[in-house]
């Protein structure tokens, strides 16, 4: 679960986070043959922070919610 921290960000940041979320979702859909995947809450910012901290491997899990659907979770 993520903590909510109120910060002021440049207006360009939210669209870039959304672009990253879409890129991650598209990659995972192709890799795992899914029709739909959900990336909830602050997960994209956690992934971005891990990449910026130099982590090349991030523990992720896809919780299946249907035959070709899932929810991305950080372990």
C-alpha positions in Angstrom: 0.0 0.0 0.0 1.3 3.5 -0.8 1.4 6.5 1.4 -0.2 9.7 0.2 2.2 12.6 0.3 1.1 16.0 -1.0 3.8 17.6 -3.1 3.8 20.3 -5.7 4.8 19.1 -9.1 5.4 20.7 -12.5 2.3 20.3 -14.7 4.4 18.2 -17.2 4.9 15.4 -14.7 1.4 13.8 -14.5 1.1 13.3 -18.3 4.6 11.7 -18.3 3.6 9.3 -15.5 0.5 8.4 -17.5 2.7 7.8 -20.6 4.9 5.5 -18.6 1.9 3.7 -17.1 0.6 3.0 -20.7 4.0 1.8 -21.9 4.3 -0.6 -18.9 0.8 -1.9 -19.4 1.3 -2.4 -23.2 4.6 -4.3 -22.6 3.0 -6.6 -20.0 -0.1 -7.2 -22.1 2.1 -8.4 -25.0 4.5 -10.4 -22.8 1.8 -12.3 -20.9 -0.9 -12.4 -23.6 -3.4 -10.3 -21.7 -6.3 -8.3 -23.1 -6.5 -6.0 -20.1 -4.2 -5.1 -17.2 -4.8 -2.6 -14.4 -2.0 -0.5 -12.8 -3.5 1.0 -9.6 -2.6 4.1 -7.6 1.0 5.2 -7.1 2.5 2.1 -8.6 3.9 3.9 -11.6 5.7 6.4 -9.4 7.1 3.5 -7.3 8.5 1.9 -10.5 9.9 5.2 -11.7 11.6 5.8 -8.3 13.1 2.3 -8.3 14.5 2.9 -11.8 15.9 6.3 -10.7 17.6 4.6 -7.8 19.4 2.3 -10.2 17.4 -0.9 -9.6 17.4 -3.0 -12.8 14.9 -5.6 -11.4 11.6 -4.8 -9.7 9.5 -7.5 -8.1 6.1 -7.4 -9.7 3.1 -9.7 -9.7 0.1 -9.9 -12.0 -3.0 -11.0 -10.0 -5.3 -12.7 -12.5 -8.9 -11.4 -12.4 -10.2 -13.2 -15.4 -9.1 -15.4 -18.3 -7.1 -12.6 -20.0 -7.2 -9.9 -17.3 -5.0 -9.0 -14.4 -3.9 -6.4 -11.9 -0.3 -5.4 -11.5 1.0 -5.5 -7.9 4.4 -4.6 -6.5 5.9 -7.2 -4.2 
